[in-house]
Amino acid sequence: MYSVWKTMHATNVTIEIDEQALPVKPAVKAACEMLGFDPLFVANEGKLVGFVKETDAGKVWGAMKRINYGGDAAIIGKVIGVGKSQVRMKTAIGGTRLVDMLPGEMLPRIC
């Protein structure tokens, strides 16, 4: 999520993320719900957030899906406006919420 925030502030755009498009594994989702964590702010490895032209998104997504570790690749959002630095989440129940920068430290990865 930090990369989304950094890009958004550097370009002064509003980004909308679709909660249902996020590739969160069911076990991770269940654990986060039980513990009261937001999966956007749980440390993890091997993730890439890329910002590409909308006209190229399908090509980039297709290329990612074809590589060994790209099976969960997904188009999760889009730029919806310019002039206001904001990340919005289109929720699974049809609402919209602001996604704020994490105020403290990210939860560490536990091995």
Phi, psi and omega in degrees: 000331181300320180295324177296314180297316182298315179297315182300314181290327179290331185250354178058050181239162173257127182248136175245126178253138178265112183305320182290342180273348181293127181278071178261123181296145182306320180295321179292316178301314181297316180297317179297318179296319180295321185266355179077027180262154173263120182300341177293338186243017174264127182301139176207170182236159173079024179251148178229127171248118182244145176246115181228163176301144180303324181291340180260352187302316181297320179293316180295316179300315179299318179295319179296319181297333183277347181270162187309314185257017183257013184301331180262011181304142182208148170271113189253351183187189182200162173279127182245357179188162179236144176110348180222116180284110185202145170243124179246148177244121172279112188280164181296336181265007173100358179269185176225138176226154175280141175254110181272160175295141180300124184287334181241212179274148175292146176297133182289156175281129182253123179254000000 
